[in-house]
Amino acid sequence: MTEMTRALETAGGRGDSARLDTIRTLWSDPRRRRELLAALSGTLIAVALIAKYLAGQEGWPDMLLLLAAVVAGSDIAMRAAFSLRQRHFSIELLVTIAAVGAIAIGEYWEAAAVTFLFLFGAYLEARTLRHTRRVLEGLLDLAPTTAVVTRDGRQIDVLAHEVRPDEIVWIKPGAKVPVDGVVVDGLSAVDESAITGEPIPVEKSAGAEVYAGTINQAGLIKVRATGVGEDTTLARIIQRVEEAQEEKAPTQRFIERFARWYTPAIIALSVGALALTRNVELALTLLIIGCPGALVISTPVSVVAGIGRSAKRGILIKGGEYLENAGKITMLALDKTGTLTEGRPRVTDIVPLSPGASTAEVLYWAAVAESGSEHPLARSIMDAAQRESDVIPAADSFATLTGRGITATYGGWAIAVGTPELLAGLGVATNPDAMRVLGELQREGKTAVLVALDDDVLGVLGIADVVRGSAAEMIRQLERDGVGIVMLTGDNRRTAGAIAGELGISDVRAGLLPEEKQDAIRALQREGHVVAMVGDGINDAPALAAADLGIAMGAAGTDVAIETADIALMADDLMKVAEAIHLSRLTLRNIRQNVVIALATVTALLVGVIAGEVHMAGGMLIHELSVMVVILNGMRLLRA
């Protein structure tokens, strides 16, 4: 039972006035009006054919066919008239002329078949495009409607959009997160797959960010709201997907321009055929068969499906133009810090040097010394130590020596963490083993510090910004697909070279200022490359702007990245770069297939008409079947 039918049945019990109001409402909706007209026209055709060929009736079945043509043709003629007012020769104009001509020469079956098939085809096209957009409906379903907040010392339920910024929201296990915010209390795991596309739940504790539409799986958490209503990440994603699916790809714009010239050309061809042959039916058949319906739908159905599929995977593509561009990429430029690497230093090596000293002991004393420091390296040492021990005592006193390290005291022990120069100044001798380990770590592009307790060098710590786990796999995948890789970084050549060597990147350009990164992008373009740039969108802004495609990583919760990037990856997963390029290439291939199907069908039909082998109704049926083939082919992208 159709939506139209259900609505009419519902209206049945409300009285004549209510029934009329419902019909008026339905009629004002073009989609529903088309559904109703197609159903009525199809019914009239079925009754007429049964009466004529099964019951042997004459006369009145032809009137039913005429009525069916008028019913279906009315909507088509209205759209044709609107296009003419806009000085545009539309496909609907071809169908209208053909139908009127068929009626004029008494070919009622041809007129009814043509108008019904065209209207029904248009209805199916619209229905299919709505189906490809259901990812957006799925996103809308993610948005919770209520939230539990603390007001006046008690918990109350409010609508999600009524939550105030900085208000504390209580999120129970199994509940959807209604706002963007920061966890202030509690420990849990949150399913963020709807936002980032990542299937593994993320642990959340005090200080962690959460996003509206994600699902709290385990414990109770309290969240301070930072984004509510239209200011949430989910709302921005929905808006971006809506806008992107309306954006036209270059191929689509070309086809639309082609269709505007093609329609008058077909009219001229049919007029010419009429003048030469005096065959009205031939001229009318050329008009209707020449409709480029499948060609017009070939690109938008693929683009909408591709963007929808990408959004479901946590890849936001700004529009059809950028979807096509991603599939043409021949060179990928990558920032190092925060892109190829995690963007924060970690303790990667702990080398004990003193007899009897363990890695845990070296790390413990280093953390005690660094407990009062705000330096990024100190933070990395503290993070590593806290993973090994629950309690790291604070130093009794400490002093920072810029460029050298830190000294501290605790429980009567003197601690030093830093360079050989720092230890030498304190009278602590460094042995050859310590200097050897120090040199090895530095050659690997790591920051190396010595840890001393009183007069004894306990060991060496190696600290580095570690490579993302997905970086190597992404590079291998893209190189297999024929995409070149280049690293553009402001970091020194030694550190950049160490990271590049680990990842197998041969083209490394280090020590670059932001404008020099931009120059490097333009140089690659002059070499004939289509260049994509992946960066953080701040110091990489000039390069991102110069690139053919700008890609922002980890855009969840970052409205600037979502708004400015051509493609925004919601998760810090470099494999999504490769996935975005792969999906784009699938979409481009799908578009080309659709265009070939559409052009081949129209060409074959036109040749068949001229040869006298194809007639109006049969040709129209084949034409509409080609439209359905194009639609179904486009929908394959949803399962890619």
Secondary structure, DSSP 8 states (H G I E B T S, - for coil): --HHHHHHHHHGGGHHHHHHHHHHHHHHSHHHHHHHHHHHHHHHHHHHHIIIIIS---SHHHHHHHHHHHHHHHHHHHHHHHHHHTT---HHHHHHHHHHHHHHTT-HHHHHHHHHHHHHHHHHHHHHHHHHTHHHHHHHHHS-SEEEEEETTEEEEEEGGG--TT-EEEE-TT-B--SEEEEEEE-EEEE-HHHH---S-EEE-TT-EE-TT-EE-SS-EEEEEEE-GGGSHHHHHHHHHHHHHHS--HHHHHHHHHHHHHHHHHHHHHHHHHHHH--HHHHHHHHHHT--HHHHHHHHHHHHHHHHHHHHTTEEE--HHHHHHHHT--EEEE-IIIIIEEEEEEEEEEEE-STT--HHHHHHHHHHHHTT---HHHHHHHHHHHHH-S-----SEEEEETTTEEEEEETTEEEEEE-HHHHHHTT----HHHHHHHHHHHHTT-EEEEEEETTEEEEEEEEEEEE-TTHHHHHHHHHHTT-EEEEE-SS-HHHHHHHHHHHT--EEE-S--HHHHHHHHHHHHHTT--EEEEE-SSTTHHHHHHSSEEEESS-TT-HHHHHH-SEEESSS-THHHHHHHHHHHHHHHHHHHHHHHHHHHHHHHHHHHHTT---HHHHHHHHHHHHHHHHHHHHGGGG-
